[in-house]
Amino acid sequence: MFRYTCTEFPPLALFWNDQERYKPVRTLKDAAEMLITRWPNDDGEEYIVAVKACLDAINGLISPAAARDALIRAAQEAGIRCLSVVH
């Protein structure tokens, strides 16, 4: 059912209200869990697009990079700072 649950994409750090508290997002599974269980609001247009994009990417319908881009747009919409993590 979930083909790409462990697929990695360039990691992100999402910074919540408190700038020192962040959550790393390394996989599609991390992104989907973040959106569904920890997101501050669930009524934004970009939020809905990001949830669908994560599910589509997990099921192999779109690329993990497209889902990552949707997550970044949803974070911007919600006022969540997003930082690309470089190894």
PyMOL Python script that loads the backbone (N, CA, C, O; Angstrom):
from pymol import cmd

cmd.read_pdbstr("""\
ATOM      1  N   MET A   1       0.810  -1.184   0.000  1.00  0.00           N
ATOM      2  CA  MET A   1       0.000   0.000   0.000  1.00  0.00           C
ATOM      3  C   MET A   1       0.861   1.258   0.000  1.00  0.00           C
ATOM      4  O   MET A   1       0.714   2.095  -0.890  1.00  0.00           O
ATOM      5  N   PHE A   2       1.755   1.413   0.974  1.00  0.00           N
ATOM      6  CA  PHE A   2       2.602   2.602   1.026  1.00  0.00           C
ATOM      7  C   PHE A   2       3.938   2.280   0.396  1.00  0.00           C
ATOM      8  O   PHE A   2       4.826   1.736   1.052  1.00  0.00           O
ATOM      9  N   ARG A   3       4.083   2.612  -0.870  1.00  0.00           N
ATOM     10  CA  ARG A   3       5.297   2.271  -1.599  1.00  0.00           C
ATOM     11  C   ARG A   3       6.510   3.056  -1.153  1.00  0.00           C
ATOM     12  O   ARG A   3       7.601   2.494  -1.052  1.00  0.00           O
ATOM     13  N   TYR A   4       6.351   4.339  -0.884  1.00  0.00           N
ATOM     14  CA  TYR A   4       7.501   5.198  -0.649  1.00  0.00           C
ATOM     15  C   TYR A   4       7.533   5.759   0.761  1.00  0.00           C
ATOM     16  O   TYR A   4       7.972   6.892   0.953  1.00  0.00           O
ATOM     17  N   THR A   5       7.091   5.019   1.732  1.00  0.00           N
ATOM     18  CA  THR A   5       7.030   5.507   3.101  1.00  0.00           C
ATOM     19  C   THR A   5       8.397   5.956   3.602  1.00  0.00           C
ATOM     20  O   THR A   5       8.483   6.926   4.355  1.00  0.00           O
ATOM     21  N   CYS A   6       9.447   5.286   3.210  1.00  0.00           N
ATOM     22  CA  CYS A   6      10.778   5.609   3.731  1.00  0.00           C
ATOM     23  C   CYS A   6      11.607   6.439   2.769  1.00  0.00           C
ATOM     24  O   CYS A   6      12.776   6.717   3.036  1.00  0.00           O
ATOM     25  N   THR A   7      11.018   6.835   1.661  1.00  0.00           N
ATOM     26  CA  THR A   7      11.773   7.627   0.700  1.00  0.00           C
ATOM     27  C   THR A   7      12.266   8.908   1.350  1.00  0.00           C
ATOM     28  O   THR A   7      11.499   9.646   1.969  1.00  0.00           O
ATOM     29  N   GLU A   8      13.532   9.151   1.202  1.00  0.00           N
ATOM     30  CA  GLU A   8      14.097  10.369   1.768  1.00  0.00           C
ATOM     31  C   GLU A   8      14.102  11.476   0.733  1.00  0.00           C
ATOM     32  O   GLU A   8      14.190  11.227  -0.470  1.00  0.00           O
ATOM     33  N   PHE A   9      14.010  12.658   1.206  1.00  0.00           N
ATOM     34  CA  PHE A   9      14.209  13.829   0.371  1.00  0.00           C
ATOM     35  C   PHE A   9      15.057  14.782   1.183  1.00  0.00           C
ATOM     36  O   PHE A   9      15.202  14.590   2.390  1.00  0.00           O
ATOM     37  N   PRO A  10      15.624  15.806   0.560  1.00  0.00           N
ATOM     38  CA  PRO A  10      16.488  16.699   1.330  1.00  0.00           C
ATOM     39  C   PRO A  10      15.772  17.166   2.602  1.00  0.00           C
ATOM     40  O   PRO A  10      14.688  17.745   2.527  1.00  0.00           O
ATOM     41  N   PRO A  11      16.365  16.918   3.751  1.00  0.00           N
ATOM     42  CA  PRO A  11      15.684  17.189   5.016  1.00  0.00           C
ATOM     43  C   PRO A  11      15.385  18.665   5.246  1.00  0.00           C
ATOM     44  O   PRO A  11      16.066  19.558   4.742  1.00  0.00           O
ATOM     45  N   LEU A  12      14.341  18.874   6.025  1.00  0.00           N
ATOM     46  CA  LEU A  12      13.908  20.207   6.427  1.00  0.00           C
ATOM     47  C   LEU A  12      13.833  20.268   7.939  1.00  0.00           C
ATOM     48  O   LEU A  12      13.656  19.248   8.605  1.00  0.00           O
ATOM     49  N   ALA A  13      13.968  21.458   8.469  1.00  0.00           N
ATOM     50  CA  ALA A  13      13.679  21.698   9.882  1.00  0.00           C
ATOM     51  C   ALA A  13      12.550  22.712   9.907  1.00  0.00           C
ATOM     52  O   ALA A  13      12.668  23.795   9.335  1.00  0.00           O
ATOM     53  N   LEU A  14      11.451  22.361  10.572  1.00  0.00           N
ATOM     54  CA  LEU A  14      10.312  23.260  10.701  1.00  0.00           C
ATOM     55  C   LEU A  14      10.342  23.862  12.092  1.00  0.00           C
ATOM     56  O   LEU A  14      10.363  23.138  13.087  1.00  0.00           O
ATOM     57  N   PHE A  15      10.345  25.175  12.163  1.00  0.00           N
ATOM     58  CA  PHE A  15      10.419  25.884  13.432  1.00  0.00           C
ATOM     59  C   PHE A  15       9.037  26.369  13.834  1.00  0.00           C
ATOM     60  O   PHE A  15       8.407  27.140  13.110  1.00  0.00           O
ATOM     61  N   TRP A  16       8.571  25.918  14.986  1.00  0.00           N
ATOM     62  CA  TRP A  16       7.249  26.294  15.477  1.00  0.00           C
ATOM     63  C   TRP A  16       7.305  27.672  16.126  1.00  0.00           C
ATOM     64  O   TRP A  16       8.270  28.404  15.907  1.00  0.00           O
ATOM     65  N   ASN A  17       6.330  28.037  16.896  1.00  0.00           N
ATOM     66  CA  ASN A  17       6.226  29.371  17.511  1.00  0.00           C
ATOM     67  C   ASN A  17       7.523  29.792  18.181  1.00  0.00           C
ATOM     68  O   ASN A  17       8.015  30.899  17.962  1.00  0.00           O
ATOM     69  N   ASP A  18       8.057  28.931  18.974  1.00  0.00           N
ATOM     70  CA  ASP A  18       9.314  29.174  19.681  1.00  0.00           C
ATOM     71  C   ASP A  18      10.447  28.821  18.707  1.00  0.00           C
ATOM     72  O   ASP A  18      10.574  27.667  18.298  1.00  0.00           O
ATOM     73  N   GLN A  19      11.245  29.783  18.348  1.00  0.00           N
ATOM     74  CA  GLN A  19      12.260  29.593  17.318  1.00  0.00           C
ATOM     75  C   GLN A  19      13.310  28.541  17.679  1.00  0.00           C
ATOM     76  O   GLN A  19      14.032  28.073  16.798  1.00  0.00           O
ATOM     77  N   GLU A  20      13.407  28.166  18.936  1.00  0.00           N
ATOM     78  CA  GLU A  20      14.386  27.159  19.312  1.00  0.00           C
ATOM     79  C   GLU A  20      13.808  25.753  19.256  1.00  0.00           C
ATOM     80  O   GLU A  20      14.543  24.772  19.371  1.00  0.00           O
ATOM     81  N   ARG A  21      12.516  25.653  19.082  1.00  0.00           N
ATOM     82  CA  ARG A  21      11.878  24.340  19.003  1.00  0.00           C
ATOM     83  C   ARG A  21      11.612  24.013  17.539  1.00  0.00           C
ATOM     84  O   ARG A  21      10.875  24.731  16.863  1.00  0.00           O
ATOM     85  N   TYR A  22      12.204  22.947  17.058  1.00  0.00           N
ATOM     86  CA  TYR A  22      12.006  22.578  15.661  1.00  0.00           C
ATOM     87  C   TYR A  22      11.772  21.085  15.543  1.00  0.00           C
ATOM     88  O   TYR A  22      12.068  20.312  16.454  1.00  0.00           O
ATOM     89  N   LYS A  23      11.234  20.702  14.397  1.00  0.00           N
ATOM     90  CA  LYS A  23      10.974  19.303  14.113  1.00  0.00           C
ATOM     91  C   LYS A  23      11.641  18.964  12.785  1.00  0.00           C
ATOM     92  O   LYS A  23      11.347  19.597  11.772  1.00  0.00           O
ATOM     93  N   PRO A  24      12.532  17.978  12.773  1.00  0.00           N
ATOM     94  CA  PRO A  24      13.138  17.580  11.504  1.00  0.00           C
ATOM     95  C   PRO A  24      12.153  16.758  10.666  1.00  0.00           C
ATOM     96  O   PRO A  24      11.369  15.973  11.199  1.00  0.00           O
ATOM     97  N   VAL A  25      12.208  16.951   9.370  1.00  0.00           N
ATOM     98  CA  VAL A  25      11.385  16.182   8.437  1.00  0.00           C
ATOM     99  C   VAL A  25      12.344  15.594   7.413  1.00  0.00           C
ATOM    100  O   VAL A  25      12.920  16.321   6.605  1.00  0.00           O
ATOM    101  N   ARG A  26      12.516  14.266   7.448  1.00  0.00           N
ATOM    102  CA  ARG A  26      13.492  13.602   6.584  1.00  0.00           C
ATOM    103  C   ARG A  26      12.871  12.720   5.521  1.00  0.00           C
ATOM    104  O   ARG A  26      13.519  12.401   4.524  1.00  0.00           O
ATOM    105  N   THR A  27      11.619  12.319   5.721  1.00  0.00           N
ATOM    106  CA  THR A  27      10.981  11.378   4.809  1.00  0.00           C
ATOM    107  C   THR A  27       9.545  11.812   4.519  1.00  0.00           C
ATOM    108  O   THR A  27       9.005  12.710   5.165  1.00  0.00           O
ATOM    109  N   LEU A  28       8.950  11.158   3.544  1.00  0.00           N
ATOM    110  CA  LEU A  28       7.538  11.408   3.259  1.00  0.00           C
ATOM    111  C   LEU A  28       6.672  11.049   4.455  1.00  0.00           C
ATOM    112  O   LEU A  28       5.694  11.736   4.750  1.00  0.00           O
ATOM    113  N   LYS A  29       7.027   9.990   5.132  1.00  0.00           N
ATOM    114  CA  LYS A  29       6.270   9.593   6.322  1.00  0.00           C
ATOM    115  C   LYS A  29       6.334  10.694   7.379  1.00  0.00           C
ATOM    116  O   LYS A  29       5.316  11.042   7.976  1.00  0.00           O
ATOM    117  N   ASP A  30       7.529  11.242   7.612  1.00  0.00           N
ATOM    118  CA  ASP A  30       7.671  12.356   8.564  1.00  0.00           C
ATOM    119  C   ASP A  30       6.775  13.524   8.159  1.00  0.00           C
ATOM    120  O   ASP A  30       6.091  14.113   8.996  1.00  0.00           O
ATOM    121  N   ALA A  31       6.786  13.852   6.869  1.00  0.00           N
ATOM    122  CA  ALA A  31       5.996  14.981   6.378  1.00  0.00           C
ATOM    123  C   ALA A  31       4.509  14.737   6.589  1.00  0.00           C
ATOM    124  O   ALA A  31       3.798  15.618   7.073  1.00  0.00           O
ATOM    125  N   ALA A  32       4.037  13.552   6.230  1.00  0.00           N
ATOM    126  CA  ALA A  32       2.613  13.233   6.380  1.00  0.00           C
ATOM    127  C   ALA A  32       2.200  13.259   7.855  1.00  0.00           C
ATOM    128  O   ALA A  32       1.156  13.814   8.197  1.00  0.00           O
ATOM    129  N   GLU A  33       3.012  12.666   8.722  1.00  0.00           N
ATOM    130  CA  GLU A  33       2.697  12.666  10.153  1.00  0.00           C
ATOM    131  C   GLU A  33       2.669  14.084  10.709  1.00  0.00           C
ATOM    132  O   GLU A  33       1.808  14.413  11.525  1.00  0.00           O
ATOM    133  N   MET A  34       3.595  14.916  10.277  1.00  0.00           N
ATOM    134  CA  MET A  34       3.642  16.303  10.730  1.00  0.00           C
ATOM    135  C   MET A  34       2.364  17.029  10.327  1.00  0.00           C
ATOM    136  O   MET A  34       1.738  17.702  11.146  1.00  0.00           O
ATOM    137  N   LEU A  35       1.987  16.889   9.074  1.00  0.00           N
ATOM    138  CA  LEU A  35       0.796  17.574   8.574  1.00  0.00           C
ATOM    139  C   LEU A  35      -0.478  17.095   9.264  1.00  0.00           C
ATOM    140  O   LEU A  35      -1.351  17.898   9.590  1.00  0.00           O
ATOM    141  N   ILE A  36      -0.581  15.804   9.481  1.00  0.00           N
ATOM    142  CA  ILE A  36      -1.827  15.245  10.007  1.00  0.00           C
ATOM    143  C   ILE A  36      -1.940  15.364  11.527  1.00  0.00           C
ATOM    144  O   ILE A  36      -3.038  15.550  12.050  1.00  0.00           O
ATOM    145  N   THR A  37      -0.829  15.259  12.232  1.00  0.00           N
ATOM    146  CA  THR A  37      -0.928  15.221  13.700  1.00  0.00           C
ATOM    147  C   THR A  37      -0.446  16.478  14.418  1.00  0.00           C
ATOM    148  O   THR A  37      -0.849  16.717  15.557  1.00  0.00           O
ATOM    149  N   ARG A  38       0.412  17.293  13.783  1.00  0.00           N
ATOM    150  CA  ARG A  38       1.023  18.404  14.518  1.00  0.00           C
ATOM    151  C   ARG A  38       0.786  19.778  13.903  1.00  0.00           C
ATOM    152  O   ARG A  38       1.225  20.783  14.463  1.00  0.00           O
ATOM    153  N   TRP A  39       0.113  19.843  12.784  1.00  0.00           N
ATOM    154  CA  TRP A  39      -0.036  21.113  12.086  1.00  0.00           C
ATOM    155  C   TRP A  39      -0.945  22.046  12.878  1.00  0.00           C
ATOM    156  O   TRP A  39      -1.956  21.604  13.423  1.00  0.00           O
ATOM    157  N   PRO A  40      -0.597  23.340  12.948  1.00  0.00           N
ATOM    158  CA  PRO A  40      -1.364  24.271  13.784  1.00  0.00           C
ATOM    159  C   PRO A  40      -2.768  24.582  13.260  1.00  0.00           C
ATOM    160  O   PRO A  40      -3.658  24.903  14.048  1.00  0.00           O
ATOM    161  N   ASN A  41      -2.980  24.494  11.954  1.00  0.00           N
ATOM    162  CA  ASN A  41      -4.327  24.718  11.421  1.00  0.00           C
ATOM    163  C   ASN A  41      -4.521  23.820  10.200  1.00  0.00           C
ATOM    164  O   ASN A  41      -3.583  23.554   9.448  1.00  0.00           O
ATOM    165  N   ASP A  42      -5.729  23.372  10.028  1.00  0.00           N
ATOM    166  CA  ASP A  42      -5.976  22.418   8.945  1.00  0.00           C
ATOM    167  C   ASP A  42      -6.989  22.933   7.929  1.00  0.00           C
ATOM    168  O   ASP A  42      -7.701  22.150   7.299  1.00  0.00           O
ATOM    169  N   ASP A  43      -7.051  24.252   7.772  1.00  0.00           N
ATOM    170  CA  ASP A  43      -8.029  24.787   6.842  1.00  0.00           C
ATOM    171  C   ASP A  43      -7.419  25.628   5.717  1.00  0.00           C
ATOM    172  O   ASP A  43      -8.153  26.220   4.925  1.00  0.00           O
ATOM    173  N   GLY A  44      -6.118  25.684   5.640  1.00  0.00           N
ATOM    174  CA  GLY A  44      -5.476  26.460   4.581  1.00  0.00           C
ATOM    175  C   GLY A  44      -5.450  25.700   3.266  1.00  0.00           C
ATOM    176  O   GLY A  44      -5.403  24.470   3.243  1.00  0.00           O
ATOM    177  N   GLU A  45      -5.481  26.447   2.178  1.00  0.00           N
ATOM    178  CA  GLU A  45      -5.451  25.833   0.852  1.00  0.00           C
ATOM    179  C   GLU A  45      -4.151  25.065   0.623  1.00  0.00           C
ATOM    180  O   GLU A  45      -4.173  23.940   0.124  1.00  0.00           O
ATOM    181  N   GLU A  46      -3.014  25.675   0.988  1.00  0.00           N
ATOM    182  CA  GLU A  46      -1.721  25.003   0.800  1.00  0.00           C
ATOM    183  C   GLU A  46      -1.588  23.785   1.706  1.00  0.00           C
ATOM    184  O   GLU A  46      -0.942  22.804   1.335  1.00  0.00           O
ATOM    185  N   TYR A  47      -2.193  23.838   2.888  1.00  0.00           N
ATOM    186  CA  TYR A  47      -2.189  22.682   3.788  1.00  0.00           C
ATOM    187  C   TYR A  47      -2.869  21.487   3.116  1.00  0.00           C
ATOM    188  O   TYR A  47      -2.338  20.377   3.119  1.00  0.00           O
ATOM    189  N   ILE A  48      -4.028  21.725   2.550  1.00  0.00           N
ATOM    190  CA  ILE A  48      -4.789  20.648   1.894  1.00  0.00           C
ATOM    191  C   ILE A  48      -4.001  20.089   0.715  1.00  0.00           C
ATOM    192  O   ILE A  48      -3.950  18.876   0.514  1.00  0.00           O
ATOM    193  N   VAL A  49      -3.389  20.976  -0.061  1.00  0.00           N
ATOM    194  CA  VAL A  49      -2.564  20.539  -1.191  1.00  0.00           C
ATOM    195  C   VAL A  49      -1.389  19.687  -0.691  1.00  0.00           C
ATOM    196  O   VAL A  49      -1.056  18.671  -1.302  1.00  0.00           O
ATOM    197  N   ALA A  50      -0.766  20.099   0.414  1.00  0.00           N
ATOM    198  CA  ALA A  50       0.392  19.368   0.945  1.00  0.00           C
ATOM    199  C   ALA A  50       0.009  17.984   1.452  1.00  0.00           C
ATOM    200  O   ALA A  50       0.742  17.021   1.228  1.00  0.00           O
ATOM    201  N   VAL A  51      -1.116  17.872   2.124  1.00  0.00           N
ATOM    202  CA  VAL A  51      -1.563  16.553   2.594  1.00  0.00           C
ATOM    203  C   VAL A  51      -1.777  15.624   1.400  1.00  0.00           C
ATOM    204  O   VAL A  51      -1.309  14.485   1.400  1.00  0.00           O
ATOM    205  N   LYS A  52      -2.476  16.110   0.401  1.00  0.00           N
ATOM    206  CA  LYS A  52      -2.723  15.292  -0.795  1.00  0.00           C
ATOM    207  C   LYS A  52      -1.408  14.936  -1.486  1.00  0.00           C
ATOM    208  O   LYS A  52      -1.220  13.803  -1.928  1.00  0.00           O
ATOM    209  N   ALA A  53      -0.500  15.908  -1.577  1.00  0.00           N
ATOM    210  CA  ALA A  53       0.786  15.657  -2.237  1.00  0.00           C
ATOM    211  C   ALA A  53       1.585  14.580  -1.503  1.00  0.00           C
ATOM    212  O   ALA A  53       2.190  13.718  -2.141  1.00  0.00           O
ATOM    213  N   CYS A  54       1.593  14.622  -0.171  1.00  0.00           N
ATOM    214  CA  CYS A  54       2.318  13.596   0.593  1.00  0.00           C
ATOM    215  C   CYS A  54       1.716  12.213   0.346  1.00  0.00           C
ATOM    216  O   CYS A  54       2.440  11.244   0.122  1.00  0.00           O
ATOM    217  N   LEU A  55       0.415  12.134   0.389  1.00  0.00           N
ATOM    218  CA  LEU A  55      -0.234  10.840   0.145  1.00  0.00           C
ATOM    219  C   LEU A  55       0.017  10.359  -1.280  1.00  0.00           C
ATOM    220  O   LEU A  55       0.266   9.174  -1.498  1.00  0.00           O
ATOM    221  N   ASP A  56      -0.047  11.264  -2.248  1.00  0.00           N
ATOM    222  CA  ASP A  56       0.231  10.888  -3.631  1.00  0.00           C
ATOM    223  C   ASP A  56       1.673  10.421  -3.798  1.00  0.00           C
ATOM    224  O   ASP A  56       1.932   9.458  -4.520  1.00  0.00           O
ATOM    225  N   ALA A  57       2.603  11.087  -3.144  1.00  0.00           N
ATOM    226  CA  ALA A  57       4.015  10.687  -3.246  1.00  0.00           C
ATOM    227  C   ALA A  57       4.252   9.338  -2.575  1.00  0.00           C
ATOM    228  O   ALA A  57       5.000   8.509  -3.094  1.00  0.00           O
ATOM    229  N   ILE A  58       3.623   9.116  -1.430  1.00  0.00           N
ATOM    230  CA  ILE A  58       3.759   7.827  -0.746  1.00  0.00           C
ATOM    231  C   ILE A  58       3.250   6.696  -1.646  1.00  0.00           C
ATOM    232  O   ILE A  58       3.806   5.597  -1.653  1.00  0.00           O
ATOM    233  N   ASN A  59       2.198   6.978  -2.395  1.00  0.00           N
ATOM    234  CA  ASN A  59       1.626   5.975  -3.290  1.00  0.00           C
ATOM    235  C   ASN A  59       2.275   5.957  -4.659  1.00  0.00           C
ATOM    236  O   ASN A  59       1.817   5.238  -5.547  1.00  0.00           O
ATOM    237  N   GLY A  60       3.340   6.740  -4.852  1.00  0.00           N
ATOM    238  CA  GLY A  60       4.100   6.707  -6.091  1.00  0.00           C
ATOM    239  C   GLY A  60       3.481   7.481  -7.242  1.00  0.00           C
ATOM    240  O   GLY A  60       3.888   7.292  -8.389  1.00  0.00           O
ATOM    241  N   LEU A  61       2.514   8.342  -6.975  1.00  0.00           N
ATOM    242  CA  LEU A  61       1.844   9.087  -8.044  1.00  0.00           C
ATOM    243  C   LEU A  61       2.572  10.373  -8.424  1.00  0.00           C
ATOM    244  O   LEU A  61       2.463  10.832  -9.561  1.00  0.00           O
ATOM    245  N   ILE A  62       3.312  10.959  -7.484  1.00  0.00           N
ATOM    246  CA  ILE A  62       4.131  12.138  -7.758  1.00  0.00           C
ATOM    247  C   ILE A  62       5.480  11.934  -7.077  1.00  0.00           C
ATOM    248  O   ILE A  62       5.654  10.999  -6.295  1.00  0.00           O
ATOM    249  N   SER A  63       6.414  12.797  -7.373  1.00  0.00           N
ATOM    250  CA  SER A  63       7.757  12.646  -6.799  1.00  0.00           C
ATOM    251  C   SER A  63       7.802  13.140  -5.355  1.00  0.00           C
ATOM    252  O   SER A  63       7.016  14.003  -4.965  1.00  0.00           O
ATOM    253  N   PRO A  64       8.722  12.590  -4.564  1.00  0.00           N
ATOM    254  CA  PRO A  64       8.931  13.105  -3.211  1.00  0.00           C
ATOM    255  C   PRO A  64       9.291  14.599  -3.225  1.00  0.00           C
ATOM    256  O   PRO A  64       8.918  15.329  -2.307  1.00  0.00           O
ATOM    257  N   ALA A  65      10.008  15.055  -4.251  1.00  0.00           N
ATOM    258  CA  ALA A  65      10.383  16.470  -4.337  1.00  0.00           C
ATOM    259  C   ALA A  65       9.142  17.356  -4.467  1.00  0.00           C
ATOM    260  O   ALA A  65       9.102  18.445  -3.894  1.00  0.00           O
ATOM    261  N   ALA A  66       8.140  16.908  -5.208  1.00  0.00           N
ATOM    262  CA  ALA A  66       6.905  17.685  -5.351  1.00  0.00           C
ATOM    263  C   ALA A  66       6.174  17.777  -4.009  1.00  0.00           C
ATOM    264  O   ALA A  66       5.620  18.822  -3.667  1.00  0.00           O
ATOM    265  N   ALA A  67       6.177  16.690  -3.262  1.00  0.00           N
ATOM    266  CA  ALA A  67       5.546  16.699  -1.939  1.00  0.00           C
ATOM    267  C   ALA A  67       6.312  17.621  -0.993  1.00  0.00           C
ATOM    268  O   ALA A  67       5.705  18.346  -0.205  1.00  0.00           O
ATOM    269  N   ARG A  68       7.625  17.596  -1.070  1.00  0.00           N
ATOM    270  CA  ARG A  68       8.450  18.478  -0.231  1.00  0.00           C
ATOM    271  C   ARG A  68       8.149  19.939  -0.536  1.00  0.00           C
ATOM    272  O   ARG A  68       8.015  20.755   0.376  1.00  0.00           O
ATOM    273  N   ASP A  69       8.043  20.268  -1.825  1.00  0.00           N
ATOM    274  CA  ASP A  69       7.709  21.642  -2.213  1.00  0.00           C
ATOM    275  C   ASP A  69       6.346  22.056  -1.664  1.00  0.00           C
ATOM    276  O   ASP A  69       6.176  23.186  -1.206  1.00  0.00           O
ATOM    277  N   ALA A  70       5.385  21.150  -1.710  1.00  0.00           N
ATOM    278  CA  ALA A  70       4.045  21.440  -1.178  1.00  0.00           C
ATOM    279  C   ALA A  70       4.102  21.663   0.332  1.00  0.00           C
ATOM    280  O   ALA A  70       3.409  22.534   0.857  1.00  0.00           O
ATOM    281  N   LEU A  71       4.919  20.884   1.029  1.00  0.00           N
ATOM    282  CA  LEU A  71       5.081  21.055   2.468  1.00  0.00           C
ATOM    283  C   LEU A  71       5.669  22.433   2.784  1.00  0.00           C
ATOM    284  O   LEU A  71       5.232  23.096   3.725  1.00  0.00           O
ATOM    285  N   ILE A  72       6.643  22.854   2.012  1.00  0.00           N
ATOM    286  CA  ILE A  72       7.252  24.169   2.227  1.00  0.00           C
ATOM    287  C   ILE A  72       6.214  25.276   2.028  1.00  0.00           C
ATOM    288  O   ILE A  72       6.165  26.221   2.815  1.00  0.00           O
ATOM    289  N   ARG A  73       5.391  25.169   0.994  1.00  0.00           N
ATOM    290  CA  ARG A  73       4.349  26.185   0.767  1.00  0.00           C
ATOM    291  C   ARG A  73       3.331  26.190   1.904  1.00  0.00           C
ATOM    292  O   ARG A  73       2.869  27.254   2.316  1.00  0.00           O
ATOM    293  N   ALA A  74       2.978  25.010   2.412  1.00  0.00           N
ATOM    294  CA  ALA A  74       2.039  24.927   3.533  1.00  0.00           C
ATOM    295  C   ALA A  74       2.644  25.555   4.786  1.00  0.00           C
ATOM    296  O   ALA A  74       1.945  26.216   5.553  1.00  0.00           O
ATOM    297  N   ALA A  75       3.940  25.348   4.989  1.00  0.00           N
ATOM    298  CA  ALA A  75       4.613  25.953   6.143  1.00  0.00           C
ATOM    299  C   ALA A  75       4.597  27.473   6.029  1.00  0.00           C
ATOM    300  O   ALA A  75       4.344  28.168   7.013  1.00  0.00           O
ATOM    301  N   GLN A  76       4.865  27.985   4.845  1.00  0.00           N
ATOM    302  CA  GLN A  76       4.824  29.433   4.645  1.00  0.00           C
ATOM    303  C   GLN A  76       3.426  29.973   4.933  1.00  0.00           C
ATOM    304  O   GLN A  76       3.273  31.009   5.581  1.00  0.00           O
ATOM    305  N   GLU A  77       2.419  29.273   4.452  1.00  0.00           N
ATOM    306  CA  GLU A  77       1.029  29.684   4.677  1.00  0.00           C
ATOM    307  C   GLU A  77       0.697  29.734   6.165  1.00  0.00           C
ATOM    308  O   GLU A  77      -0.023  30.627   6.612  1.00  0.00           O
ATOM    309  N   ALA A  78       1.219  28.782   6.930  1.00  0.00           N
ATOM    310  CA  ALA A  78       0.920  28.679   8.363  1.00  0.00           C
ATOM    311  C   ALA A  78       1.842  29.536   9.225  1.00  0.00           C
ATOM    312  O   ALA A  78       1.680  29.579  10.445  1.00  0.00           O
ATOM    313  N   GLY A  79       2.804  30.216   8.609  1.00  0.00           N
ATOM    314  CA  GLY A  79       3.731  31.037   9.374  1.00  0.00           C
ATOM    315  C   GLY A  79       4.793  30.220  10.102  1.00  0.00           C
ATOM    316  O   GLY A  79       5.357  30.670  11.100  1.00  0.00           O
ATOM    317  N   ILE A  80       5.058  29.035   9.604  1.00  0.00           N
ATOM    318  CA  ILE A  80       6.083  28.157  10.187  1.00  0.00           C
ATOM    319  C   ILE A  80       7.369  28.366   9.394  1.00  0.00           C
ATOM    320  O   ILE A  80       7.392  28.211   8.173  1.00  0.00           O
ATOM    321  N   ARG A  81       8.428  28.716  10.098  1.00  0.00           N
ATOM    322  CA  ARG A  81       9.717  28.866   9.424  1.00  0.00           C
ATOM    323  C   ARG A  81      10.227  27.511   8.996  1.00  0.00           C
ATOM    324  O   ARG A  81      10.085  26.518   9.710  1.00  0.00           O
ATOM    325  N   CYS A  82      10.814  27.487   7.838  1.00  0.00           N
ATOM    326  CA  CYS A  82      11.291  26.238   7.250  1.00  0.00           C
ATOM    327  C   CYS A  82      12.739  26.443   6.805  1.00  0.00           C
ATOM    328  O   CYS A  82      13.064  27.432   6.148  1.00  0.00           O
ATOM    329  N   LEU A  83      13.581  25.517   7.163  1.00  0.00           N
ATOM    330  CA  LEU A  83      14.996  25.618   6.849  1.00  0.00           C
ATOM    331  C   LEU A  83      15.457  24.311   6.220  1.00  0.00           C
ATOM    332  O   LEU A  83      15.211  23.237   6.768  1.00  0.00           O
ATOM    333  N   SER A  84      16.123  24.395   5.072  1.00  0.00           N
ATOM    334  CA  SER A  84      16.705  23.204   4.469  1.00  0.00           C
ATOM    335  C   SER A  84      17.940  22.825   5.278  1.00  0.00           C
ATOM    336  O   SER A  84      18.750  23.682   5.632  1.00  0.00           O
ATOM    337  N   VAL A  85      18.073  21.562   5.560  1.00  0.00           N
ATOM    338  CA  VAL A  85      19.190  21.063   6.347  1.00  0.00           C
ATOM    339  C   VAL A  85      20.236  20.510   5.395  1.00  0.00           C
ATOM    340  O   VAL A  85      19.935  19.686   4.530  1.00  0.00           O
ATOM    341  N   VAL A  86      21.474  20.975   5.564  1.00  0.00           N
ATOM    342  CA  VAL A  86      22.577  20.523   4.717  1.00  0.00           C
ATOM    343  C   VAL A  86      23.464  19.612   5.557  1.00  0.00           C
ATOM    344  O   VAL A  86      23.822  19.947   6.686  1.00  0.00           O
ATOM    345  N   HIS A  87      23.814  18.454   4.993  1.00  0.00           N
ATOM    346  CA  HIS A  87      24.688  17.521   5.695  1.00  0.00           C
ATOM    347  C   HIS A  87      26.117  17.966   5.583  1.00  0.00           C
ATOM    348  O   HIS A  87      27.012  17.307   6.112  1.00  0.00           O
TER     349      HIS A  87
END
""", "prot")
cmd.dss("prot")
cmd.show_as("cartoon", "prot")
cmd.util.cbc("prot")
cmd.orient("prot")
